[in-house]
Amino acid sequence: MDQSQRLLNLAIRLVLLVGMPVIFGLSVNHYFSQANLYAIFQAFAFLGIIALGLSVTMVAGEFDLSVAAISTVAGLITVKFGGDSASLGILYAVIFGVVVGVANAALLPWLGVSSLVTTVGSMMFLTGVGYWLAGGRVLSYGNLDVSDFLDQSVAGVFSPRSLITIACFVVVSLFLRFTTLGRDLYASGGHRKAAIQSGARVDKALTVGFVISGGLSALGGGLLSLSLATASATMGSNILLQAASAAIVGGVALGGGIGSPLGVAMGVLILTILNNGLGLLNATSTQILLVNGLLLLIVVLLDGRLGAVLASPLERFARRKASAAV
C-alpha cells in the first residue's frame, strides 16, 4: 500500500471518529458527559484488547478464531483460582492464554493447514473446557474491592481497566515497529515465501504473534471477569466478530502485511462510539447489528474504490514529477 492510500484510509477513519460524535451529540442530550465518555472507554477496554491480539495474527497473514474462547476460559480461571489473590488469578489466566497461543502456532507446520482450521478446533475445544469449568453455573468473585478498583474513574473518563488496554496498544505498537520479530510479522503477512528467502524468522514470528493474541485475550477476559465479579461459559462469546470487524474497520488487511495498533484502536473507537450512540437512541440489537455490518461494508468499499479512483492520477503526477526532476 502506497503512502497516498495510507493517508486516504487514515482520513476516512478520522472523518468517522469526528463525524459520529458530532451527529450523536446533536441528537442525544448530555452525549459528551463524563459518564457517557466513561462508558465508551469501558466498552473500548474489553473489545480493544481482544481486537489488538487478533490483529497481530492478521498482520502476519493468519487468523486466530480462538480469541473469544480463550477470553472466556481465562475469565473462569481468574474467578475460580484467584479468590485469594486477583493478581495470581490474572497470572494463571495469562499463562493459560500463552500456552494456547504456543499450541496454536505449533499446530500450523505440524498439520500443514490454515490457521482458520487449527484455531476453529481450538475454539471448539476451549468452549467445552469453559462449560466444564463453569459446571453449568455463573461463578461469582467475592472480592468486590478489586471490581471497584478496576472500574473506578480516572480523570473522569478512564478506568484502570481501560488504561491497561491503552498501555497494551502502546507496547504492541512499539514491538511491531521497532523489533526484528515485529518486522518479520509484517513480512510474513506481506509475502511469506519472499520473507523466508530473505532470512526472516517467520516461524518464530508466528509463534510470538499467536502468543500475543492468546495472552492479550486471556488478560482481557480475566480483567472483565474481575470487573463484573462474575464469570460464565458464555461470557464474551460474541466478541470474535466484533473484534474482527474492529480490526478491519481499523485498516488491517485480511491478507496480512497491512495494519497497525493505532488503526485498530481507531476501529475499536469507531465501533464503540457507534454502538454507544445507537444505544442512547434506543436502537434495537438487530438495528445495531445491521448498522455495524453496513459500516463495515462502507469502509471496505471506500478503501478499495477511492484507492482505485485516486491511484491513476496520483501515479501520473508522480511520473511527471520524476521526469521534471530529470
C-alpha positions as CSV (number, residue, x, y, z in Angstrom):
1,M,0.0,0.0,0.0
2,D,1.5,3.4,-1.0
3,Q,1.6,6.5,1.1
4,S,-1.4,8.2,-0.6
5,Q,-3.6,5.1,0.1
6,R,-2.5,5.1,3.7
7,L,-3.3,8.8,4.1
8,L,-6.7,8.2,2.4
9,N,-7.5,5.4,4.8
10,L,-6.5,7.4,7.8
11,A,-8.7,10.3,6.6
12,I,-11.7,8.1,6.3
13,R,-11.3,6.9,9.8
14,L,-10.7,10.4,11.2
15,V,-13.9,11.6,9.5
16,L,-15.8,8.8,11.2
17,L,-14.2,9.5,14.6
18,V,-15.0,13.2,14.4
19,G,-18.3,13.0,12.5
20,M,-20.2,10.4,14.5
21,P,-19.7,12.1,17.9
22,V,-20.9,15.4,16.4
23,I,-24.1,13.7,15.0
24,F,-24.8,11.8,18.2
25,G,-24.0,15.0,20.2
26,L,-26.7,16.9,18.3
27,S,-29.2,14.0,18.7
28,V,-28.7,13.0,22.3
29,N,-28.8,15.2,25.4
30,H,-25.6,15.0,27.6
31,Y,-23.8,12.8,25.0
32,F,-20.5,14.4,25.9
33,S,-21.0,14.0,29.6
34,Q,-18.2,12.4,31.6
35,A,-20.5,9.4,32.4
36,N,-21.1,8.7,28.7
37,L,-17.4,9.1,27.7
38,Y,-16.5,6.8,30.6
39,A,-19.0,4.2,29.2
40,I,-17.4,4.4,25.8
41,F,-13.9,3.8,27.2
42,Q,-15.2,0.9,29.3
43,A,-16.5,-0.7,26.2
44,F,-13.2,0.0,24.5
45,A,-11.3,-1.8,27.3
46,F,-12.5,-5.3,26.5
47,L,-13.2,-5.1,22.7
48,G,-9.9,-3.2,22.3
49,I,-7.6,-5.8,23.9
50,I,-9.2,-8.7,22.1
51,A,-9.1,-6.8,18.7
52,L,-5.5,-5.9,19.3
53,G,-4.4,-9.5,19.9
54,L,-6.4,-10.8,16.9
55,S,-4.9,-8.1,14.7
56,V,-1.4,-9.2,15.4
57,T,-2.2,-12.6,13.8
58,M,-4.0,-10.9,10.9
59,V,-1.0,-8.8,10.2
60,A,1.1,-12.0,10.0
61,G,-1.4,-13.4,7.4
62,E,-3.1,-15.7,9.9
63,F,-6.4,-15.5,11.8
64,D,-6.9,-16.6,15.4
65,L,-10.5,-17.8,15.8
66,S,-9.9,-18.9,19.4
67,V,-9.6,-15.4,20.9
68,A,-13.2,-15.4,22.3
69,A,-12.9,-18.9,23.8
70,I,-9.6,-18.0,25.3
71,S,-11.0,-14.9,27.0
72,T,-14.0,-16.9,28.3
73,V,-11.9,-19.7,29.8
74,A,-9.4,-17.1,31.2
75,G,-12.2,-15.3,32.9
76,L,-13.4,-18.6,34.5
77,I,-9.8,-19.4,35.6
78,T,-9.4,-15.9,37.1
79,V,-12.5,-16.2,39.2
80,K,-12.1,-19.9,40.1
81,F,-8.5,-19.8,41.1
82,G,-7.9,-16.2,42.0
83,G,-10.1,-16.0,45.1
84,D,-7.2,-15.2,47.5
85,S,-5.3,-13.0,45.0
86,A,-6.7,-11.3,41.9
87,S,-3.1,-10.8,40.6
88,L,-2.5,-14.6,40.9
89,G,-5.8,-15.3,39.1
90,I,-4.8,-13.0,36.3
91,L,-1.3,-14.6,36.1
92,Y,-2.8,-18.1,35.8
93,A,-5.1,-16.8,33.1
94,V,-2.4,-15.1,31.1
95,I,-0.2,-18.2,31.3
96,F,-3.1,-20.3,30.0
97,G,-3.5,-17.9,27.1
98,V,0.2,-18.0,26.3
99,V,0.1,-21.8,26.3
100,V,-2.8,-21.9,23.9
101,G,-1.0,-19.4,21.7
102,V,2.1,-21.6,21.6
103,A,-0.1,-24.6,20.8
104,N,-2.0,-22.8,18.0
105,A,1.3,-21.8,16.4
106,A,2.8,-25.3,16.8
107,L,-0.1,-26.9,15.0
108,L,0.3,-24.8,11.8
109,P,3.5,-26.5,10.5
110,W,2.6,-29.9,12.1
111,L,-0.8,-30.1,10.4
112,G,0.1,-28.1,7.4
113,V,-3.3,-26.4,7.2
114,S,-4.6,-22.8,7.6
115,S,-4.8,-21.2,11.0
116,L,-8.6,-20.9,10.4
117,V,-8.8,-24.7,10.6
118,T,-6.5,-25.1,13.6
119,T,-8.0,-22.3,15.7
120,V,-11.6,-23.3,15.0
121,G,-10.6,-26.6,16.5
122,S,-9.0,-24.8,19.5
123,M,-12.2,-22.6,19.8
124,M,-14.5,-25.7,19.9
125,F,-12.2,-27.5,22.4
126,L,-11.9,-24.4,24.7
127,T,-15.6,-23.8,24.6
128,G,-16.1,-27.3,26.0
129,V,-13.4,-26.6,28.6
130,G,-15.3,-23.4,29.6
131,Y,-18.6,-25.3,30.1
132,W,-16.7,-27.9,32.2
133,L,-15.1,-25.3,34.4
134,A,-18.3,-23.4,34.9
135,G,-20.3,-26.6,35.7
136,G,-23.5,-25.0,34.4
137,R,-23.2,-22.1,36.9
138,V,-22.3,-18.5,36.9
139,L,-19.2,-18.2,39.0
140,S,-19.0,-15.3,41.5
141,Y,-15.9,-13.4,42.6
142,G,-16.2,-12.4,46.3
143,N,-13.6,-9.6,46.5
144,L,-15.7,-6.6,45.3
145,D,-12.9,-4.2,46.2
146,V,-11.0,-5.5,43.1
147,S,-14.0,-4.8,40.9
148,D,-14.4,-1.3,42.4
149,F,-10.7,-0.6,41.8
150,L,-10.7,-1.7,38.2
151,D,-13.7,0.4,37.4
152,Q,-13.0,3.5,39.4
153,S,-13.0,6.7,37.5
154,V,-9.6,8.1,36.4
155,A,-9.7,11.7,35.1
156,G,-13.4,11.3,34.7
157,V,-13.5,9.2,31.6
158,F,-10.9,6.4,32.1
159,S,-10.6,3.5,34.5
160,P,-7.6,1.3,35.4
161,R,-9.0,-1.4,33.1
162,S,-9.2,1.0,30.1
163,L,-5.8,2.4,30.9
164,I,-4.4,-1.2,30.9
165,T,-5.8,-1.7,27.4
166,I,-4.3,1.6,26.2
167,A,-0.9,0.6,27.6
168,C,-1.2,-2.7,25.7
169,F,-1.7,-0.8,22.5
170,V,1.4,1.2,23.1
171,V,3.5,-1.8,24.0
172,V,2.4,-3.8,21.0
173,S,2.8,-0.8,18.7
174,L,6.4,-0.4,19.9
175,F,7.1,-4.1,19.4
176,L,5.8,-4.2,15.9
177,R,7.6,-1.0,14.9
178,F,11.0,-1.3,16.5
179,T,11.8,-5.0,16.9
180,T,13.1,-7.5,14.3
181,L,10.3,-10.0,15.2
182,G,7.7,-7.3,14.7
183,R,9.0,-6.5,11.2
184,D,9.2,-10.3,10.5
185,L,5.4,-10.5,11.4
186,Y,4.7,-7.9,8.7
187,A,7.0,-9.6,6.2
188,S,5.2,-12.9,6.9
189,G,1.9,-11.4,6.1
190,G,3.1,-9.4,3.1
191,H,4.8,-12.2,1.2
192,R,5.8,-15.3,3.2
193,K,7.9,-17.1,0.7
194,A,9.9,-14.0,0.0
195,A,10.2,-13.3,3.7
196,I,11.6,-16.8,4.3
197,Q,14.1,-16.5,1.4
198,S,15.3,-13.2,2.8
199,G,16.1,-14.8,6.1
200,A,13.1,-13.6,8.2
201,R,12.4,-15.8,11.2
202,V,8.8,-16.5,10.1
203,D,8.1,-19.5,12.3
204,K,9.4,-17.7,15.4
205,A,7.5,-14.5,14.5
206,L,4.2,-16.5,14.0
207,T,4.7,-18.1,17.4
208,V,5.2,-14.7,19.0
209,G,2.1,-13.5,17.2
210,F,-0.1,-16.2,18.5
211,V,1.4,-15.9,22.0
212,I,0.5,-12.2,21.9
213,S,-3.0,-13.0,20.7
214,G,-3.6,-15.6,23.4
215,G,-2.0,-13.6,26.2
216,L,-4.0,-10.5,25.4
217,S,-7.2,-12.4,25.0
218,A,-6.7,-14.0,28.4
219,L,-5.8,-10.7,30.0
220,G,-8.9,-9.1,28.6
221,G,-11.1,-12.0,29.8
222,G,-9.5,-12.0,33.2
223,L,-9.9,-8.3,33.7
224,L,-13.5,-8.4,32.5
225,S,-14.4,-11.2,35.0
226,L,-12.9,-9.3,37.9
227,S,-14.7,-6.1,36.8
228,L,-18.0,-7.9,36.7
229,A,-17.2,-10.0,39.7
230,T,-18.6,-13.0,37.7
231,A,-17.6,-15.4,35.0
232,S,-19.6,-17.8,32.9
233,A,-19.2,-20.2,30.0
234,T,-20.9,-17.7,27.6
235,M,-19.1,-14.5,28.7
236,G,-17.5,-12.8,25.7
237,S,-18.9,-15.4,23.3
238,N,-19.9,-12.8,20.7
239,I,-16.7,-10.8,20.9
240,L,-14.9,-12.5,17.9
241,L,-17.0,-10.9,15.2
242,Q,-16.8,-7.5,16.9
243,A,-13.0,-7.8,17.2
244,A,-12.6,-8.8,13.6
245,S,-14.9,-6.0,12.5
246,A,-12.9,-3.5,14.6
247,A,-9.6,-4.7,13.1
248,I,-10.9,-4.5,9.5
249,V,-12.5,-1.1,10.1
250,G,-9.2,-0.1,11.6
251,G,-7.4,-0.9,8.3
252,V,-6.0,-4.4,9.0
253,A,-5.9,-6.4,5.7
254,L,-7.3,-9.9,5.8
255,G,-4.4,-10.9,3.5
256,G,-1.8,-9.8,6.0
257,G,1.1,-7.4,5.9
258,I,-1.0,-4.2,6.4
259,G,-2.3,-2.7,9.7
260,S,-1.2,-1.0,12.9
261,P,-2.3,-0.9,16.5
262,L,-3.2,2.8,16.1
263,G,-5.5,1.8,13.2
264,V,-7.0,-0.9,15.3
265,A,-7.6,1.5,18.2
266,M,-9.4,3.8,15.8
267,G,-11.5,0.9,14.5
268,V,-12.5,-0.1,18.1
269,L,-13.3,3.5,19.0
270,I,-15.4,3.9,15.8
271,L,-17.5,0.8,16.7
272,T,-17.8,1.6,20.4
273,I,-18.9,5.2,19.6
274,L,-21.4,3.9,17.0
275,N,-22.9,1.3,19.3
276,N,-23.0,3.7,22.3
277,G,-24.8,6.3,20.2
278,L,-27.3,3.9,18.7
279,G,-28.0,2.5,22.2
280,L,-28.7,6.0,23.5
281,L,-31.1,6.5,20.6
282,N,-32.9,3.3,21.7
283,A,-32.0,1.3,18.7
284,T,-32.7,-2.5,18.9
285,S,-29.9,-5.0,18.9
286,T,-31.0,-6.1,15.4
287,Q,-30.7,-2.5,14.2
288,I,-27.3,-2.1,15.8
289,L,-26.1,-5.2,14.1
290,L,-27.4,-4.0,10.7
291,V,-25.7,-0.6,11.1
292,N,-22.4,-2.3,12.1
293,G,-22.5,-4.5,9.1
294,L,-23.3,-1.6,6.8
295,L,-20.5,0.5,8.3
296,L,-18.0,-2.4,7.7
297,L,-19.1,-2.7,4.1
298,I,-18.9,1.0,3.5
299,V,-15.4,1.3,5.0
300,V,-14.1,-1.7,2.9
301,L,-15.7,-0.3,-0.3
302,L,-14.3,3.2,0.4
303,D,-10.8,1.8,1.0
304,G,-10.9,-0.1,-2.3
305,R,-12.9,2.2,-4.6
306,L,-11.3,5.5,-3.6
307,G,-7.9,4.0,-3.7
308,A,-8.5,2.7,-7.3
309,V,-10.0,6.1,-8.4
310,L,-7.1,8.1,-7.0
311,A,-4.3,5.7,-7.9
312,S,-4.2,6.5,-11.6
313,P,-3.9,10.3,-11.4
314,L,-1.5,10.1,-8.5
315,E,0.7,7.7,-10.5
316,R,0.6,10.1,-13.4
317,F,1.5,13.0,-11.2
318,A,4.4,11.1,-9.7
319,R,5.7,10.2,-13.2
320,R,5.5,13.8,-14.3
321,K,7.4,14.9,-11.1
322,A,10.1,12.3,-11.7
323,S,10.5,13.3,-15.4
324,A,10.7,17.0,-14.4
325,A,13.4,16.2,-11.9
326,V,15.5,14.5,-14.6
